[in-house]
């Protein structure tokens, strides 16, 4: 009975548009009251215990590093490099937007932060070059979603925390899928741009690539240090986040000199506020997950799905469908904490590695960031461009279709994920 009330209460609070953390926490309170065997003090204990993790320390650190890199002159240098690399394609600025988002994905681990940093510069540039506003926003939203697939990825950190999967292997496993997604989005943007007559920004020049690469070399150092250190086993994901913060401080303040000491408190506070929203959701969801585990809810839900079919392919398709629907209506962190225990319970029947499952889950939720009403990348892009979500949603359809194809490749072609992941120690 408790499990059923827990789910119904959660759905009702979601329907009432309650904030994600409040909805999950409120449902948990109702669950504890109905269960009746535990004092309310257990909520505080579980909320603290749910966030008291060395792995989760990477979340605020990566967000702080990303904020420093964005405020420290990194955006302009990375966009200049992306322009030199792909600006010669049809719809050059659209391709530049996606490539820039891929570079930023290696810095912050947050899709919303990536979309905001890139869009602030490139949405006005595309409008000035006569690109349709809603198309520009759709390109930005689709590119921003790559931010949680290419490491460092905050959802991958949370997945590793929940399941015990190696975060280093998850990071490595996301590299090739992220490159696949980015490349396919560039193709779609270029095809649409050619039909609409959006031209290139300039002709390709090796000299220009070399010049912009030299200027952006230090800006690209953070993702190289993060990924290189993890892949080589030099440090953990959390240690790499701390190193990224130090690196961002040195580059932004001592080399580029675009951040002054007086600006640091505001940057730190902004990053802390953003990180606290994520951690609050994790804390509330920890209570929910604890009650759900007592009621054996994940195992029961997994049993319902396994009762429908034991066919591996059909189960994977069914899980993808559930995740896509969840990503449309539920914030990414909450979706991870609510659904991952159920999905992991079916792992033996799925016949795939836990790391591949993590990349599949994150890719699904990345697609959910493009779909209303909870598509955070769509919301960020619409806010910057000034377009209604409904108008952007129509423009996003071609990008969604190719992302679904990419998702099928990630799901059913294990080497794409496991080749690099296999090189990293668990």
C-alpha positions as CSV (number, residue, x, y, z in Angstrom):
1,X,0.0,0.0,0.0
2,X,2.8,2.4,0.9
3,X,4.4,2.0,-2.5
4,X,1.2,2.8,-4.4
5,X,0.6,5.9,-2.3
6,X,4.2,7.0,-2.8
7,X,3.8,6.9,-6.6
8,X,0.4,8.5,-6.6
9,X,1.5,11.4,-4.4
10,X,4.6,12.0,-6.5
11,X,2.5,12.1,-9.7
12,X,-0.1,14.4,-8.1
13,X,2.6,16.8,-7.0
14,X,4.2,16.8,-10.4
15,X,0.8,17.5,-12.0
16,X,0.4,20.5,-9.6
17,X,3.7,21.8,-10.9
18,X,5.5,21.6,-7.6
19,X,9.3,22.1,-7.7
20,X,11.0,18.8,-8.4
21,X,12.7,18.5,-5.0
22,X,9.6,19.6,-3.1
23,X,7.5,17.0,-5.0
24,X,9.9,14.2,-4.3
25,X,10.4,15.2,-0.6
26,X,6.6,15.7,-0.1
27,X,5.9,12.2,-1.5
28,X,8.6,10.8,0.8
29,X,7.0,12.5,3.9
30,X,3.6,10.9,3.0
31,X,5.4,7.5,2.6
32,X,7.1,7.7,6.0
33,X,3.8,8.7,7.7
34,X,1.9,5.8,6.1
35,X,4.7,3.3,6.7
36,X,4.6,4.3,10.4
37,X,7.7,2.5,11.6
38,X,10.2,5.4,11.4
39,X,10.3,8.8,13.1
40,X,10.4,11.9,10.9
41,X,14.0,12.5,12.1
42,X,15.0,9.9,9.6
43,X,14.4,12.4,6.8
44,X,17.2,14.7,8.0
45,X,19.5,11.7,8.4
46,X,18.7,10.3,5.0
47,X,19.0,13.7,3.3
48,X,22.4,14.2,4.8
49,X,23.6,10.7,4.1
50,X,22.3,10.9,0.5
51,X,24.7,13.8,-0.3
52,X,27.6,12.9,2.0
53,X,29.6,11.3,-0.8
54,X,33.2,11.9,-2.1
55,X,31.9,11.1,-5.6
56,X,29.1,13.8,-5.4
57,X,31.7,16.4,-4.5
58,X,32.6,16.5,-8.2
59,X,29.2,18.1,-9.0
60,X,29.8,21.5,-7.4
61,X,33.5,21.4,-8.3
62,X,32.8,20.9,-12.0
63,X,30.1,23.6,-11.9
64,X,32.5,26.1,-10.4
65,X,35.2,25.2,-12.9
66,X,32.7,25.7,-15.7
67,X,31.7,29.0,-14.4
68,X,35.3,30.2,-14.1
69,X,36.1,29.0,-17.6
70,X,33.1,30.8,-19.1
71,X,33.7,34.1,-17.3
72,X,37.5,33.9,-18.0
73,X,37.5,34.5,-21.7
74,X,37.2,30.9,-22.7
75,X,33.9,31.3,-24.7
76,X,35.3,33.6,-27.3
77,X,38.5,31.6,-28.0
78,X,36.6,28.3,-28.3
79,X,34.0,29.7,-30.6
80,X,36.8,31.2,-32.8
81,X,38.4,27.8,-33.1
82,X,35.1,26.2,-33.9
83,X,34.4,28.8,-36.6
84,X,37.8,28.0,-38.1
85,X,37.1,24.3,-38.1
86,X,33.5,24.2,-39.5
87,X,32.6,27.7,-40.5
88,X,33.1,26.8,-44.1
89,X,30.1,24.4,-44.1
90,X,26.6,25.4,-45.4
91,X,25.0,27.2,-42.4
92,X,28.5,27.7,-41.0
93,X,27.2,29.4,-37.8
94,X,24.9,26.5,-37.1
95,X,27.8,24.1,-37.3
96,X,29.9,26.4,-35.2
97,X,27.2,26.4,-32.5
98,X,27.2,22.6,-32.3
99,X,31.0,22.3,-32.3
100,X,31.3,25.0,-29.7
101,X,28.8,23.1,-27.5
102,X,30.9,19.9,-27.9
103,X,34.0,21.8,-26.7
104,X,32.1,23.3,-23.8
105,X,30.8,19.8,-22.9
106,X,34.3,18.9,-21.9
107,X,34.4,21.8,-19.4
108,X,31.3,22.0,-17.3
109,X,29.3,18.8,-17.5
110,X,26.1,20.7,-17.5
111,X,23.9,21.0,-20.6
112,X,22.1,24.1,-19.5
113,X,25.4,25.9,-18.7
114,X,26.8,24.9,-22.1
115,X,23.8,26.1,-24.0
116,X,23.8,29.4,-22.1
117,X,27.5,30.1,-22.7
118,X,27.4,29.3,-26.4
119,X,24.0,30.9,-27.1
120,X,24.8,34.2,-25.5
121,X,27.3,34.8,-28.3
122,X,26.0,32.7,-31.3
123,X,22.3,33.3,-31.2
124,X,22.8,37.1,-31.8
125,X,25.4,36.3,-34.5
126,X,23.0,33.9,-36.3
127,X,20.1,36.5,-36.2
128,X,22.5,39.1,-37.5
129,X,23.3,36.8,-40.4
130,X,19.6,36.4,-41.3
131,X,19.1,32.9,-39.8
132,X,15.5,32.3,-38.6
133,X,15.4,32.9,-34.9
134,X,13.5,29.7,-34.1
135,X,16.0,27.6,-36.2
136,X,18.9,29.2,-34.4
137,X,17.3,28.3,-31.0
138,X,16.7,24.7,-32.2
139,X,20.3,24.3,-33.2
140,X,21.5,25.7,-29.8
141,X,19.2,23.4,-27.9
142,X,20.2,20.3,-29.7
143,X,23.9,21.2,-29.4
144,X,23.5,21.9,-25.7
145,X,22.2,18.4,-25.0
146,X,25.6,17.0,-25.8
147,X,26.8,18.6,-22.6
148,X,25.8,15.6,-20.5
149,X,27.1,12.9,-22.9
150,X,30.7,14.1,-23.5
151,X,32.6,14.0,-20.2
152,X,32.8,15.4,-17.6
153,X,29.1,14.7,-17.2
154,X,27.1,15.4,-14.0
155,X,24.4,12.8,-14.8
156,X,27.2,10.2,-15.3
157,X,28.6,11.1,-11.8
158,X,25.1,10.6,-10.3
159,X,24.6,7.3,-12.2
160,X,28.0,6.1,-10.9
161,X,27.1,7.2,-7.3
162,X,23.7,5.3,-7.5
163,X,25.0,2.0,-9.0
164,X,28.7,1.8,-8.1
165,X,29.7,1.9,-11.7
166,X,33.2,3.3,-12.4
167,X,32.8,7.0,-13.1
168,X,36.0,7.0,-15.1
169,X,34.7,4.2,-17.3
170,X,31.4,6.1,-17.7
171,X,33.3,9.2,-18.8
172,X,35.4,7.2,-21.3
173,X,32.3,5.4,-22.5
174,X,30.6,8.7,-23.3
175,X,33.3,10.1,-25.6
176,X,32.5,8.3,-28.8
177,X,28.7,8.5,-28.4
178,X,29.1,12.2,-27.8
179,X,31.2,12.6,-31.0
180,X,28.6,10.6,-32.9
181,X,25.8,12.8,-31.7
182,X,27.6,16.0,-32.4
183,X,28.6,14.9,-35.9
184,X,25.1,13.8,-36.8
185,X,23.7,17.1,-35.6
186,X,26.1,19.0,-37.7
187,X,25.0,17.0,-40.8
188,X,21.3,17.8,-40.1
189,X,22.0,21.5,-39.5
190,X,24.1,21.7,-42.7
191,X,21.4,20.0,-44.8
192,X,18.7,22.3,-43.5
193,X,20.9,25.3,-43.9
194,X,21.7,24.5,-47.5
195,X,18.0,24.2,-48.3
196,X,17.3,27.6,-46.7
197,X,20.3,29.3,-48.2
198,X,22.3,29.9,-45.1
199,X,25.8,30.3,-46.3
200,X,29.3,29.6,-44.9
201,X,31.1,32.2,-42.8
202,X,34.3,32.0,-44.7
203,X,36.5,29.6,-46.7
204,X,38.5,26.9,-44.9
205,X,42.1,27.9,-44.1
206,X,44.7,25.7,-42.4
207,X,46.5,28.9,-41.3
208,X,43.3,30.2,-39.6
209,X,42.8,26.8,-37.8
210,X,46.4,26.9,-36.6
211,X,46.1,30.5,-35.4
212,X,42.8,30.0,-33.5
213,X,44.0,26.7,-32.1
214,X,47.1,28.4,-30.5
215,X,44.8,31.0,-28.9
216,X,42.4,28.4,-27.6
217,X,45.1,25.9,-26.5
218,X,44.9,26.9,-22.8
219,X,41.1,27.0,-23.0
220,X,41.2,23.4,-24.2
221,X,43.6,22.3,-21.5
222,X,40.9,21.6,-18.9
223,X,39.1,18.8,-20.8
224,X,42.4,17.4,-21.9
225,X,43.6,17.3,-18.2
226,X,40.3,15.9,-17.0
227,X,40.0,13.1,-19.5
228,X,43.7,12.4,-19.8
229,X,44.1,12.1,-16.0
230,X,41.1,9.8,-15.7
231,X,41.8,7.6,-18.7
232,X,45.4,7.1,-17.5
233,X,44.3,6.4,-14.0
234,X,46.2,9.3,-12.5
235,X,43.3,10.6,-10.5
236,X,39.6,10.0,-9.9
237,X,36.7,12.0,-11.3
238,X,36.3,14.1,-8.1
239,X,40.1,14.8,-8.0
240,X,40.0,15.8,-11.6
241,X,37.2,18.3,-10.8
242,X,39.3,19.9,-8.1
243,X,42.3,20.1,-10.5
244,X,40.0,21.7,-13.1
245,X,39.0,24.4,-10.7
246,X,42.7,25.2,-10.0
247,X,43.5,25.2,-13.7
248,X,40.5,27.4,-14.5
249,X,41.6,29.9,-11.8
250,X,45.2,30.1,-13.0
251,X,44.2,30.4,-16.7
252,X,41.4,32.9,-16.2
253,X,43.1,35.1,-13.7
254,X,46.9,34.8,-14.3
255,X,47.1,34.1,-18.1
256,X,44.0,35.6,-19.7
257,X,43.5,38.1,-16.9
258,X,39.8,38.4,-17.6
259,X,38.6,37.7,-14.0
260,X,39.5,40.0,-11.2
261,X,39.6,39.1,-7.5
262,X,36.5,41.1,-6.8
263,X,34.5,39.0,-9.3
264,X,35.3,35.7,-7.7
265,X,32.6,35.9,-4.9
266,X,29.8,36.4,-7.4
267,X,31.1,33.6,-9.7
268,X,31.4,31.3,-6.7
269,X,27.9,32.1,-5.3
270,X,26.3,31.6,-8.8
271,X,27.9,28.2,-9.1
272,X,27.0,27.3,-5.6
273,X,23.4,28.2,-6.1
274,X,23.2,26.1,-9.3
275,X,24.9,23.2,-7.6
276,X,22.7,23.4,-4.5
277,X,19.6,22.9,-6.7
278,X,21.0,19.6,-8.0
279,X,22.1,18.5,-4.5
280,X,18.7,19.4,-3.0
281,X,17.1,17.1,-5.5
282,X,19.6,14.4,-4.7
283,X,18.9,14.8,-1.0
284,X,15.2,14.6,-1.4
285,X,15.4,11.7,-3.8
286,X,17.6,9.8,-1.3
287,X,14.6,9.6,1.1
288,X,12.3,8.5,-1.7
289,X,14.7,5.8,-2.9
290,X,15.2,4.6,0.7
291,X,11.4,4.2,1.2
292,X,11.1,2.6,-2.3
293,X,13.8,0.1,-1.5
294,X,12.0,-0.8,1.8
295,X,8.8,-1.4,-0.1
296,X,10.8,-3.3,-2.8
297,X,9.4,-1.0,-5.4
298,X,12.3,-1.2,-8.0
299,X,12.2,-5.0,-7.9
300,X,8.4,-5.0,-8.3
301,X,8.4,-2.5,-11.2
302,X,11.2,-4.5,-12.9
303,X,9.1,-7.7,-12.4
304,X,6.2,-6.0,-14.1
305,X,8.3,-5.3,-17.2
306,X,9.9,-8.7,-17.2
307,X,6.4,-10.2,-17.0
308,X,5.7,-8.5,-20.3
309,X,8.7,-10.0,-22.1
310,X,12.1,-11.6,-21.5
311,X,13.3,-10.7,-25.0
312,X,16.5,-8.7,-24.6
313,X,15.9,-6.4,-27.7
314,X,12.3,-5.6,-26.7
315,X,13.3,-4.9,-23.1
316,X,16.0,-2.4,-24.2
317,X,13.5,-0.7,-26.5
318,X,11.0,-0.6,-23.7
319,X,13.5,0.9,-21.3
320,X,14.5,3.5,-23.9
321,X,10.8,4.4,-24.3
322,X,10.3,4.8,-20.5
323,X,13.4,7.0,-20.2
324,X,12.4,9.2,-23.2
325,X,9.0,9.7,-21.7
326,X,10.5,10.4,-18.2
327,X,13.0,12.8,-19.7
328,X,10.1,14.8,-21.2
329,X,8.3,15.4,-17.9
330,X,10.9,14.9,-15.1
331,X,14.2,16.8,-14.4
332,X,17.3,14.8,-15.3
333,X,18.7,14.3,-11.8
334,X,15.3,13.2,-10.4
335,X,14.7,10.9,-13.3
336,X,18.0,9.2,-12.6
337,X,17.4,8.6,-9.0
338,X,13.8,7.5,-9.5
339,X,14.3,5.1,-12.4
340,X,17.9,3.8,-12.3
341,X,17.3,1.3,-9.4
342,X,14.4,-0.3,-11.4
343,X,16.5,-0.5,-14.6
344,X,19.6,-1.9,-12.8
345,X,17.4,-4.6,-11.3
346,X,16.8,-5.8,-14.9
347,X,20.5,-5.8,-15.8
348,X,21.0,-9.6,-16.0
349,X,18.1,-9.8,-18.5
350,X,19.4,-7.0,-20.6
351,X,22.7,-8.7,-21.2
352,X,24.8,-5.5,-21.3
353,X,27.5,-4.0,-19.2
354,X,26.6,-1.6,-16.4
355,X,28.7,1.1,-18.0
356,X,26.9,0.8,-21.4
357,X,23.6,1.0,-19.5
358,X,24.8,4.2,-17.9
359,X,25.6,5.8,-21.3
360,X,22.2,4.6,-22.7
361,X,20.4,6.2,-19.7
362,X,22.3,9.5,-20.0
363,X,21.8,9.7,-23.8
364,X,18.0,9.1,-23.3
365,X,17.8,11.9,-20.7
366,X,19.9,14.2,-23.0
367,X,17.2,13.8,-25.6
368,X,14.7,14.6,-23.0
369,X,16.4,18.0,-22.5
370,X,15.1,19.0,-26.0
371,X,11.4,18.1,-25.4
372,X,8.8,20.3,-23.7
373,X,7.7,20.9,-21.0
374,X,10.9,20.0,-19.0
375,X,13.4,20.4,-21.8
376,X,15.9,22.6,-20.1
377,X,18.0,23.2,-23.2
378,X,14.9,24.2,-25.1
379,X,13.9,26.6,-22.3
380,X,17.4,28.1,-22.3
381,X,17.5,28.5,-26.0
382,X,14.1,30.1,-26.1
383,X,15.0,32.5,-23.4
384,X,18.0,33.7,-25.3
385,X,16.3,33.9,-28.7
386,X,13.0,35.2,-27.4
387,X,11.0,32.6,-29.2
388,X,8.0,30.6,-27.9
389,X,8.8,27.0,-26.9
390,X,6.1,25.8,-29.3
391,X,7.8,27.4,-32.3
392,X,11.2,25.9,-31.4
393,X,9.7,22.5,-30.7
394,X,8.6,22.2,-34.4
395,X,12.1,23.2,-35.6
396,X,13.7,20.6,-33.2
397,X,12.0,17.6,-34.9
398,X,14.7,16.8,-37.5
399,X,17.3,16.9,-34.8
400,X,15.3,14.7,-32.5
401,X,14.9,12.1,-35.3
402,X,18.6,11.8,-35.9
403,X,19.2,11.7,-32.1
404,X,16.8,8.7,-31.8
405,X,18.9,7.0,-34.5
406,X,22.1,7.7,-32.5
407,X,20.4,6.3,-29.4
408,X,19.7,3.0,-31.2
409,X,23.3,2.8,-32.2
410,X,24.5,3.5,-28.6
411,X,22.0,0.9,-27.4
412,X,22.7,-2.0,-29.7
413,X,26.4,-1.4,-30.7
414,X,28.3,-2.0,-27.5
415,X,31.8,-1.3,-28.9
416,X,30.9,2.3,-29.4
417,X,30.7,2.7,-25.6
418,X,32.9,-0.1,-24.3
419,X,36.0,0.2,-26.5
420,X,37.4,3.3,-24.6
421,X,35.7,2.3,-21.4
422,X,37.5,-1.0,-21.4
423,X,40.9,0.9,-21.3
424,X,40.0,2.4,-17.9
425,X,40.4,0.5,-14.6
426,X,37.1,0.0,-12.7
